Structures are given as structure tokens and as C-alpha cells.
Amino acid sequence: MKNSKAVAEKNTALSAVADVALVKQVKLKSDGATVHDAGETQWWFDARGCQDTALLDAVEKSNCTHLVLNVEQLPSMHTHKQRVVWIDHLTQLEQLDPQVWVFTQSEEIRLAAVARQHKAGLLINVEDLQAEFPYCVTVCERGDDFVVIDITHATYIPYELMLAKAEGTHTKILRSVPIKGLQNIVEDVDQSLNAFATMEQGVGVLFKTDKVGSIQSLSKNLQSRQSSQIGLVEAEVVEVQHTGLGNRVCVDTTSMMTAEEGMIIGSTGWGGIFVCSETHFLPHMNLREFRVNAGAVHSYIWGKDGSALYLSEMEAGSEVLCVNKNGSARVVSVGRAKIERRPMLKIKCRVALDKVDSRIRDAARRDATLKRNVTPTGESIASADEHYVYINTFLQNDWHVRVMGADGVVRHCTLLQPGDTVMAYIDVPGRHTGLRVTEHILEK
């Protein structure tokens, strides 16, 4: 009978694994843009027994969302995070504030907490994955507020299944870090980032450390990987110039891009043009949905945290922004930079100052004022129209390289003419080694 039961449980688990392929883990906007739910990847800090004020201060300043505490810590713990208290005995529930969440290994305590109107969840410390996995799936399916499931050296296939089974419920699935069996093998922050990336939704993390630097690193890494928004504006093409041979860079990423995604490429820190991914018709060759034919080696490509990096610096492991036509941006990793000598095309654009934010207007006006103050009366200042910001981008001179039109329809770069409008990103100028710096830098 025991063997029959084990076989049945194994078959149940295997059948459930097959169900993962049937579950869609991304949502679509009405315009077809792929988006990921904000806030899916969250981390909690395990502060049980912690008395290190510097560590707790770092947690409080971080993007950690929940603080797990012992009952004895509640009266003295002042925090803006959601408090989650570890409960061992039913009697500990009696004096709890209703706003405190309950975390326990006991199903009896969880049910009692829910009856008292607390949000509550279980810790499932898995010792035998084959035997205990069906129970883990059941807990994920039934809609608990949260569950922390710890599996030794786990591949993420079990977590993928549990995320699939929790689809449509409000259950938040987490795991503890350090992961059992991986301590001193894989860095704690990397363990957490891997969990966040599971099935795009992400598995949450209950993080335990005694290092302030780990708290800061995890917080910064999560922030940079979450979807962000950048302001795309309409730019008018004012000049198209054939500039002869140059070295151009194809940025090949480890991610697939959609037809409405691309990257921001420009020759100056003032910004760049939205260059499309190779997800559109290419005669005589297959699509390269992982690629942006980005432009000349000297150009900037926009990355995370406001950085602008040279295309010549792109290499395996670099991180850049992938942007869609609505301005939603995500960080993607570069798998390869492919540099070849090709004929190039310069596209110069201008953006009216009334279409950019005040920081950029102020920077442009300061630049114009410097020139105007020394320009004799009756003469124009030694620059283009000071009511605009000017940007330019050098692209491979080929029909298959596209930019995103201001109307959300792609344009072949070789067919652009003065007066056409494209999507662009305008930034505050001034970069040193890719990082924004406050100093006067002249770029022509």
C-alpha cells in the first residue's frame, strides 16, 4: 500500500508539472504590449532575534516590504514595513494587533489567526520533495495569503509549477535565502535575484543576513531590474546624411523582444532615437528577435539607473534598457556584441523645449545663454535654434534597420526625410564613463 501511495503521489506531481506549459504568466494590455505585474518580485527580511541597529536601519531604508519578527520584538520594533510575526503557540495570538500578519509552521495556528482576521501563512520546510510536493501544490492552490516553501538545492521547476497553480489566487509564494545547501556556494544576493526571475512573476524571498552591504546590494539590484517608465517624445527629422563606412554594433541580448520594443541610441548625452528590434520583416533572412542593430561604435546606448554606455563597450554580460513604444523599460542582458564595417547614415533630429521636462529645458537654456551673452547684437548665436534640443544617431545605411515613428509605426531608416517624426528620449547631458555628471560638456 505504501508503494502504491508513493506512485500515486509521484504521478500526481508529474501530471501537475505538465500543466505548467498551459499557464500563461504574462498579461497583455489592450494594445498588445507585454507587461509584468508591478510589485510581484518582493523580498521580506527575517529580523527574528536581530539586535543590530545598523542592519535594521539599512533594511528600513531598503525596498524590502515585510519584516519578520518574534513576538517579543513587536513592542520595541518601529518600522514602516509590514510586520509579520513568527508564532509557535496559540496563546501568542491573543495580544496581537489585527494589522500584524502571522507566520507559522502550524496549520492549526494559521487557521486560528485567519479566524481572528489576521493575514497568515505557513512555512513548509520540505525534506522529501517527492513525498511532500503534492501538499505544497495544494497549499498554493487554496489561496492562503502567503506561503514560504523551502526546498534543498531546488531547481526552479517545482516553483514554476507552484506559481502556475497559484495563478488567479492572491497567494504570495516565497522561499528563504540562504537556500538550504547553497550557502557559501552561490552568493545570497544572486540566489535572491534568481528567485525573483522565476516564471517572470518571480518567487519572493525571505532574506536573512548580518551584512549591511548585502541588504543594500539586494535592494539596488531589485530596483534596477524592475520595470520602469521613461518619457518618450516626438522628434522631428531635420537632416539625413550618408556618411560612408563605419563600424556598427548589433546588440544581441539573452531576451526575446517584441515588435514594439527597441533601444535608445544617440551620439550625445542629450538623448537618442528609438531604434527597433529586429522583429520586423527581413527579406531573404530569418528574424533576430533578440537583436537591435544599434548603430555606430561611438554612440551611447541607455542602460539602467540613468547610465549611458558606449556601444563599443557592449560585451557579454552588459545590461541595457529594452524600451517599448509606451515608454515601459526593462533591463536585459547582452549575450554578444557583433561589430562589423558597414555604410552608415546620420539622422539628425530636434525636439521642441516645450515637450521636455524642466531639468532639460533649464540645461538647454543655460547652454544657449552662455553663447547669447557673448554674441553681438543683431547676430544669431553660434548654434541651431535655441528653442529646440538637437540629437543625432548614426545607423547602418540599410532598409532593414528601423526606428519607431512618433505615431507608433516603424520607419525604415533609409526612407526617412526631413519633416518626418520619430520617437526619441531626451536626457540631461553630461556623462563621464557612462555616468551622469554635473559639468559643462560640449558635444557636437
Secondary structure, DSSP 8 states (H G I E B T S, - for coil): -HHHHHHHHHHHHHHHHHHGGG----EE-TT--EE--TT-S-EEEE-TT---HHHHHHHHHSS--EEEEEGGGGGG---SSEEEEE-SSGGGGTT--TTSEEEES-HHHHHHHHHTT--EEEEEE-S-HHHHHHHHHHHHHTT-SEEEEE-TT--SHHHHHHHHHHTTS--EEEEEES-TTTTTTS-HHHHHHHHHTTTTT--EEEE--S-HHHHHHHHHHHHHHS-EE--EEEEEEEEEEEEEEEEEEEEEESS---TTEEEEEEEETTEEEEEE-B-S--TTS--BTTEEEEEETT-EEE-GGG-EEEGGG--TT-EEEEEETTSEEEEEEEEEEEEEEEEEEEEEEEEEGGGS-HHHHHHHHHHHHHHHTTS-TTS--SSS-TTEEEEEEEEESSTT-EEEBTTS-EEEGGG--TT-EEEEEE----EETTEE--S-----
